[in-house]
Amino acid sequence: MNRLSLALVALAAINVCTAVAVVYTKHLSRQRYAELSQIQQTIDELDVQWSQLQIEESTFSEHGLVDRTARDRLGMVLPGHKGTIMIARQP
């Protein structure tokens, strides 16, 4: 083999190696994009769930609901003037 043939074979081998590297890199890129899309979908689902939990918390912590629950389930009532005790701090 002369030098020209050897150079052509070397260039062809380098070209094939580069093409394989490009294909492999593209494959890895697509895998990472698929993982990223899955993670983003999970984040979106968790955001929706978090919003629903915040709405539920605000509903359950509403003053009227707490007051109604205390009266209905626990039989609690607001004390009148006779049931109120004022504690004064002594200097």
C-alpha distances in whole Angstrom, upper triangle without the diagonal:
4,7,8,6,7,10,11,10,12,15,15,16,18,20,21,22,24,25,26,28,30,31,32,34,36,37,38,40,42,43,45,46,48,49,50,52,54,55,56,58,60,61,62,64,65,67,69,70,71,73,75,76,77,79,80,81,83,85,86,87,89,93,95,93,93,97,97,95,98,101,100,98,100,103,103,105,105,108,111,113,115,111,110,110,109,108,109,107,110,109
4,6,6,6,9,10,11,12,14,16,17,19,20,21,23,24,26,27,29,30,32,33,35,36,38,39,41,42,44,45,47,48,50,51,53,54,56,57,59,60,61,63,65,66,67,69,71,71,73,75,76,77,79,81,82,83,85,87,87,90,93,95,93,94,97,98,96,98,101,101,99,100,104,103,105,106,108,111,113,115,112,110,110,110,108,109,107,110,109
4,5,5,6,9,10,10,12,14,15,16,18,20,21,22,24,26,27,28,30,31,33,34,36,37,38,40,42,43,45,46,48,49,51,52,53,55,57,58,59,61,63,64,65,67,69,69,71,73,74,75,77,79,79,81,83,84,85,87,90,93,91,91,95,96,94,96,99,99,97,98,102,101,103,103,106,109,111,112,109,107,108,107,106,106,104,107,106
4,5,5,6,9,10,10,12,14,15,16,18,20,21,22,24,25,27,28,30,31,33,34,36,37,39,40,42,43,45,46,47,49,51,52,53,55,57,58,59,61,62,63,65,67,68,69,72,73,74,76,77,78,80,82,83,84,86,89,91,89,90,94,94,93,95,98,97,96,97,101,100,102,102,105,108,109,111,108,107,107,106,105,106,104,106,105
4,5,5,6,9,10,10,12,14,15,16,18,20,21,22,24,26,27,28,30,31,33,35,36,37,39,40,42,43,45,46,48,50,51,52,54,56,57,58,60,61,62,64,66,67,68,70,72,73,75,76,77,79,81,82,83,85,88,90,88,89,93,93,92,94,97,96,94,96,99,99,101,101,104,107,109,111,108,106,106,106,105,105,104,106,105
4,5,5,6,9,10,11,12,14,15,16,18,20,21,22,24,26,27,28,30,32,33,34,36,38,39,40,42,43,45,46,48,49,51,53,54,55,57,59,60,61,63,64,65,67,69,70,71,73,75,75,77,79,80,81,83,87,89,87,87,91,91,90,92,95,94,93,94,97,97,99,99,102,105,107,109,106,104,104,103,102,103,101,103,103
4,5,5,6,9,10,10,12,14,15,16,18,20,21,22,24,26,27,28,30,31,32,34,36,37,39,41,42,43,45,47,47,49,51,52,53,55,57,58,59,61,63,63,65,67,68,69,71,73,73,75,77,78,79,81,85,87,85,85,89,90,88,90,93,93,91,93,96,95,97,97,100,103,105,107,104,102,102,101,100,101,99,101,100
4,5,5,6,9,10,10,12,14,15,16,18,20,21,22,24,25,27,28,30,31,33,35,36,37,39,41,42,43,45,46,47,49,51,52,53,55,57,58,60,61,62,64,66,67,68,70,71,72,74,76,77,78,80,84,85,84,84,88,88,87,89,92,91,90,91,95,94,96,97,99,102,104,106,103,101,102,101,100,101,99,101,101
4,5,5,6,9,10,10,12,14,15,16,18,20,21,22,24,26,27,29,30,32,33,35,36,38,39,40,42,44,45,46,48,50,51,52,54,55,57,58,60,61,63,65,66,67,69,70,71,73,75,76,77,79,83,84,82,83,87,87,86,88,91,90,88,90,93,93,95,95,98,101,103,105,102,100,101,100,99,100,98,100,100
4,5,5,6,8,10,11,12,14,15,16,18,20,21,22,24,26,27,28,30,32,33,34,36,37,39,40,42,43,44,46,48,49,51,53,54,55,57,58,59,61,63,64,65,67,69,69,71,73,74,75,77,81,83,81,81,85,85,84,86,89,88,87,88,91,91,93,93,96,99,101,103,99,98,98,97,96,97,95,98,97
4,5,5,6,9,10,10,12,14,15,16,18,20,21,22,24,26,27,28,30,31,33,35,36,37,39,41,42,43,45,46,47,49,51,52,53,55,57,57,59,61,62,63,65,67,68,69,71,73,73,75,79,81,79,80,83,84,82,84,88,87,85,87,90,90,92,92,95,97,99,101,98,96,97,96,95,96,94,96,96
4,5,5,6,9,10,10,12,14,15,16,18,20,21,22,24,25,27,29,30,31,33,35,36,37,39,41,42,43,45,46,48,50,51,52,54,56,56,58,60,61,62,64,66,67,68,70,72,73,75,78,80,78,79,82,83,81,84,87,86,84,86,89,89,91,91,94,97,99,101,98,96,96,96,95,96,94,97,96
4,5,5,6,9,10,11,12,14,15,16,18,20,21,23,24,26,27,29,30,32,33,34,36,38,39,40,42,44,45,46,48,49,51,53,54,55,57,59,60,61,63,64,65,67,69,70,71,73,77,78,77,77,81,81,80,82,85,84,82,84,87,87,89,89,92,95,97,99,96,94,95,94,93,94,92,95,94
4,5,5,6,9,10,10,12,14,15,16,18,20,21,22,24,26,27,28,30,31,32,34,36,37,38,40,42,43,44,46,48,49,51,52,53,55,57,58,59,61,62,63,65,67,68,69,71,74,76,75,75,79,79,78,80,83,82,81,82,85,85,87,87,90,93,95,97,93,92,92,91,90,91,90,92,91
4,5,5,6,9,10,11,12,14,15,16,18,20,21,23,24,26,27,29,30,31,33,35,36,37,39,41,42,43,45,46,47,49,51,52,53,55,57,58,60,61,62,64,66,67,68,70,73,75,73,74,78,78,77,79,82,81,80,81,85,84,86,86,89,92,94,96,93,91,92,91,90,91,89,92,91
4,5,5,6,9,10,11,12,14,15,16,18,20,21,23,24,26,27,29,30,32,33,35,36,38,39,40,42,44,45,46,48,50,51,52,54,55,57,59,60,61,63,65,66,67,69,72,74,72,73,77,77,75,78,81,80,78,80,83,83,85,85,88,91,93,95,92,90,91,90,90,90,89,92,91
4,5,5,6,9,10,10,12,14,15,16,18,20,21,22,24,26,27,28,30,32,33,34,36,38,39,40,42,43,45,47,48,49,51,53,54,55,57,58,59,61,63,64,65,67,71,72,70,71,75,75,73,76,79,78,76,78,81,81,83,83,86,89,91,93,90,88,88,88,87,88,86,89,88
4,5,5,6,9,10,10,12,14,15,16,18,20,21,22,24,26,27,28,30,31,32,34,36,37,38,41,42,43,45,46,47,49,51,52,53,55,57,57,59,61,62,63,65,69,71,69,69,73,73,72,74,77,77,75,77,80,79,81,82,84,87,89,91,88,86,87,86,85,86,84,87,86
4,5,5,6,9,10,11,12,14,15,17,18,20,21,23,25,26,27,29,30,31,33,35,36,37,39,41,42,43,45,46,48,50,51,52,54,55,57,58,60,61,62,64,68,70,68,69,72,72,71,73,76,75,74,76,79,78,81,81,84,87,89,91,87,86,87,86,85,86,85,88,87
4,5,5,6,9,10,10,12,14,15,17,18,20,21,23,24,26,27,29,30,32,33,35,36,38,39,40,42,44,45,47,48,49,51,53,54,55,57,59,60,61,63,67,68,66,67,71,71,69,72,75,74,72,74,77,77,79,79,82,85,87,89,86,84,85,85,84,85,84,86,86
4,5,5,6,8,10,10,12,14,15,16,18,20,21,22,24,26,27,28,30,32,33,34,36,37,38,41,42,43,45,47,48,49,51,52,53,55,57,58,59,61,64,66,64,65,69,69,67,70,73,72,70,72,75,75,77,77,80,83,85,87,84,82,82,82,81,82,81,83,83
4,5,5,6,9,10,10,12,14,15,16,18,20,21,22,24,26,27,28,30,31,33,35,36,37,39,40,41,43,45,46,47,49,51,52,53,55,57,57,59,63,65,63,64,67,68,66,69,72,71,69,71,74,74,76,76,79,82,84,86,83,81,82,81,80,81,80,83,82
4,5,5,6,9,10,11,12,14,15,17,19,20,21,23,24,26,27,29,30,31,33,35,36,38,39,40,42,44,45,46,48,50,51,52,54,55,57,59,62,64,62,63,66,66,65,67,70,69,68,70,73,73,75,75,78,81,83,85,82,80,81,81,80,81,80,83,83
4,5,5,6,9,10,11,12,14,15,17,18,20,21,23,24,26,27,29,30,32,33,35,36,38,39,41,42,43,45,47,48,49,51,53,54,55,57,61,62,60,61,65,65,63,65,69,68,66,68,71,71,73,73,76,79,81,83,80,78,79,79,78,79,78,81,80
4,5,5,6,9,10,11,12,14,15,16,18,20,21,22,24,26,27,28,30,31,32,35,36,37,39,41,42,43,45,46,47,49,51,52,53,55,58,60,58,59,63,63,62,64,67,66,65,66,69,69,71,71,74,77,79,81,78,76,77,76,76,77,75,78,78
4,5,5,6,9,10,10,12,14,15,16,18,20,21,22,24,25,27,29,30,31,33,35,36,37,39,40,42,43,45,46,48,49,51,52,54,57,59,57,58,62,62,60,63,66,65,64,65,68,68,70,70,73,76,78,80,77,76,77,76,75,76,75,78,78
4,5,5,6,9,10,11,13,14,15,17,19,20,21,23,24,26,27,29,30,32,33,35,36,38,39,41,42,44,45,47,48,50,51,53,56,58,56,57,60,61,59,61,64,63,62,64,67,67,69,69,72,75,77,79,76,75,76,75,75,76,75,78,78
4,5,5,6,9,10,11,12,14,15,16,18,20,21,22,24,26,27,28,30,32,33,34,36,37,39,41,42,43,45,47,48,49,51,54,56,54,55,58,59,57,59,62,62,60,61,65,64,67,67,70,73,75,77,74,72,73,73,72,73,72,75,74
4,5,5,6,9,10,10,12,14,15,16,18,20,21,22,24,26,27,29,30,31,33,35,36,37,39,40,41,43,45,46,47,49,53,54,53,53,57,57,56,58,61,60,59,61,64,63,65,66,69,72,73,75,72,71,72,71,71,72,70,73,73
4,5,5,6,9,10,10,12,14,15,16,18,20,21,23,24,25,27,29,30,31,33,35,36,38,39,40,42,44,45,46,48,52,53,51,52,56,56,54,57,60,59,58,59,63,62,64,65,68,71,73,75,72,70,71,71,71,72,71,74,74
4,5,5,6,9,10,11,12,14,15,17,18,20,21,23,24,26,27,29,30,32,33,35,36,38,39,41,42,43,45,47,50,52,50,51,54,54,53,55,58,57,56,57,61,60,63,63,66,69,71,73,70,69,70,69,69,70,69,72,72
4,5,5,6,9,10,10,12,14,15,16,18,20,21,22,24,26,26,28,30,31,32,35,36,37,39,40,42,43,45,48,50,48,49,52,53,51,53,56,56,54,56,59,58,61,61,64,67,69,71,68,66,67,67,66,67,66,69,69
4,5,5,6,9,10,10,12,14,15,16,18,20,21,22,24,25,27,29,30,31,33,34,36,37,39,40,41,43,47,49,47,48,51,51,50,52,55,55,53,55,58,58,60,60,63,66,68,70,67,66,67,66,66,67,66,69,69
4,5,5,6,9,10,11,12,14,15,17,18,20,21,23,24,26,27,29,30,32,33,35,36,38,39,40,42,46,47,45,46,50,50,48,51,54,53,51,53,57,56,58,59,62,65,67,69,66,65,66,66,66,67,66,69,69
4,5,5,6,9,10,11,12,14,15,17,18,20,21,22,24,26,27,28,30,31,33,35,36,37,38,41,44,46,44,44,48,48,47,49,52,51,49,51,54,54,56,57,60,63,65,67,64,62,63,63,63,64,63,66,66
4,5,5,6,9,10,10,12,14,15,16,18,20,21,22,24,25,27,29,30,31,33,35,36,37,39,42,44,42,43,47,47,45,48,51,50,49,50,53,53,55,55,58,61,63,65,62,61,62,61,61,62,61,64,64
4,5,5,6,9,10,10,12,14,15,17,18,20,21,23,24,26,27,29,30,32,33,35,36,38,41,43,41,42,46,46,44,47,50,49,48,49,52,52,54,55,58,61,63,65,62,60,62,62,61,63,62,65,65
4,5,5,6,9,10,11,12,14,15,17,18,20,21,23,24,26,27,28,30,32,33,34,36,40,41,39,40,44,44,42,45,48,47,45,47,50,50,52,53,56,59,61,63,60,59,60,60,60,61,61,64,64
4,5,5,6,9,10,10,12,14,15,16,18,20,21,22,24,25,26,28,30,31,32,35,38,40,38,38,42,42,41,43,46,45,44,45,49,48,50,51,54,57,59,61,58,56,57,57,57,58,58,61,61
4,5,5,6,9,10,10,12,14,15,16,18,20,21,23,24,25,27,29,30,31,33,37,38,36,37,41,41,40,42,45,45,43,45,48,48,49,50,53,56,58,60,57,56,57,57,56,58,57,60,60
4,5,5,6,9,10,11,12,14,15,17,18,20,21,23,24,26,27,29,30,32,36,37,35,36,40,40,38,41,44,43,42,44,47,46,48,49,52,55,57,59,56,55,56,56,56,58,58,61,61
4,5,5,6,9,10,11,12,14,15,16,18,20,21,22,24,26,27,28,30,34,35,33,34,38,38,36,39,41,41,39,41,44,44,46,47,50,53,55,57,54,53,54,54,54,56,55,58,59
4,5,5,6,9,10,10,12,14,15,16,18,20,21,22,24,25,26,29,32,34,32,33,36,37,35,37,40,40,39,40,43,43,45,45,48,51,53,55,52,51,52,52,52,53,52,56,56
4,5,5,6,9,10,11,12,14,15,17,18,20,21,23,24,26,27,31,32,31,32,35,35,34,37,40,39,38,40,43,42,44,44,48,50,53,55,52,51,52,52,52,53,53,56,57
4,5,5,6,9,10,11,12,14,16,17,18,20,21,23,24,26,30,31,29,30,34,33,32,35,37,36,35,37,40,40,42,43,46,49,51,53,50,49,51,51,51,53,53,56,57
4,5,5,6,9,10,10,12,14,15,16,18,20,21,22,24,28,29,27,28,32,32,30,33,36,35,34,35,38,38,40,41,44,47,49,51,48,47,48,48,48,50,49,53,53
4,5,5,6,9,10,11,12,14,15,17,18,20,21,23,26,28,26,27,31,31,30,32,35,35,34,35,38,38,39,40,43,46,48,50,47,46,47,47,47,48,48,52,52
4,5,5,6,9,10,11,12,14,15,17,18,20,21,25,26,24,26,29,29,28,31,34,33,32,34,37,36,38,39,42,45,47,49,46,45,47,47,47,49,49,53,53
4,5,5,6,9,10,10,12,14,15,16,18,20,24,25,23,24,27,27,26,29,31,30,29,31,34,34,36,37,40,43,45,47,44,43,45,45,45,47,47,51,52
4,5,5,6,9,10,10,12,14,15,16,18,22,24,22,22,26,26,25,27,30,30,29,30,33,33,34,35,38,41,43,45,42,41,42,42,43,44,44,48,49
4,5,5,6,9,10,11,12,14,15,17,20,22,20,21,25,25,24,27,30,29,29,30,33,32,34,34,37,40,42,44,42,40,42,42,42,44,44,48,49
4,5,5,6,9,10,11,12,14,16,19,20,18,20,23,23,22,25,27,27,26,28,31,30,32,33,36,39,41,43,40,40,41,42,42,44,45,48,50
4,5,5,6,9,10,10,12,14,18,19,17,18,21,22,20,23,25,25,24,26,28,28,30,30,34,37,39,41,38,37,39,39,40,42,42,45,47
4,5,5,6,9,10,10,12,16,18,16,17,20,21,20,22,25,25,24,26,28,27,29,29,32,35,37,39,37,35,37,37,38,39,40,43,44
4,5,5,6,9,10,11,15,16,14,16,19,19,19,21,24,23,23,25,27,27,28,28,32,34,37,39,36,35,37,37,38,40,41,44,46
4,5,5,6,9,10,14,15,12,14,17,17,16,19,21,21,20,22,25,24,26,27,30,33,35,37,34,34,36,37,37,40,40,44,45
4,5,5,6,9,12,14,12,12,16,16,15,17,20,20,19,21,23,23,24,25,28,31,33,35,32,31,33,33,34,36,37,40,42
4,6,5,6,10,12,10,11,14,15,15,17,20,20,20,21,23,22,23,23,27,29,32,34,31,30,32,32,33,35,36,39,41
4,6,5,9,10,8,10,13,13,13,16,18,18,18,20,22,21,22,22,26,29,31,33,31,30,32,33,34,36,37,41,43
4,6,9,9,7,7,11,11,10,13,15,15,15,16,19,18,20,20,24,27,30,31,28,28,30,31,32,35,36,39,41
4,6,9,7,7,10,11,11,12,15,16,16,17,19,17,19,19,22,25,27,29,26,25,27,28,29,31,32,36,38
4,6,5,6,9,10,11,12,14,15,16,17,19,17,18,18,21,23,26,28,26,25,27,28,29,31,33,36,38
4,5,5,6,8,10,11,12,14,15,16,16,14,14,14,17,20,22,25,22,21,24,24,26,28,30,33,35
4,5,5,6,8,10,10,12,14,15,15,14,14,14,17,19,22,25,22,22,25,26,28,30,32,36,38
4,5,5,6,8,10,10,11,13,14,13,14,15,19,21,24,26,24,24,26,28,29,32,34,37,40
4,6,5,6,9,10,10,11,12,11,12,13,16,19,22,24,21,21,23,25,26,29,30,34,36
4,5,5,6,9,10,10,11,9,9,10,13,16,19,21,18,18,21,23,25,28,30,33,36
4,5,5,6,8,10,10,9,10,12,15,18,21,23,20,21,24,26,28,31,33,37,39
4,5,5,6,7,9,9,11,13,17,20,23,24,21,22,25,27,28,31,33,37,39
4,6,6,5,6,5,8,10,13,16,20,21,18,18,21,23,25,28,30,34,36
4,6,6,5,5,6,9,12,15,19,19,17,18,21,24,26,29,31,35,38
4,6,6,8,10,13,16,19,22,23,20,22,25,27,29,33,35,39,41
4,6,8,11,15,17,20,24,24,21,23,25,28,30,33,35,38,41
4,5,9,12,15,18,21,21,18,20,22,25,26,30,32,35,38
4,7,10,12,15,19,19,16,18,21,24,26,29,32,35,38
4,7,9,12,16,16,13,15,17,20,22,26,28,31,34
4,6,9,13,13,11,12,16,18,21,24,27,30,33
4,6,10,11,9,10,13,15,18,21,24,27,30
4,7,8,5,6,10,13,16,19,22,25,28
4,5,5,6,10,13,16,19,22,25,28
4,5,5,8,10,14,16,20,23,26
4,6,8,11,14,17,20,23,26
4,7,10,13,16,20,22,26
4,7,10,13,16,19,22
4,6,10,13,16,19
4,6,10,13,16
4,7,9,13
4,6,9
4,6
4
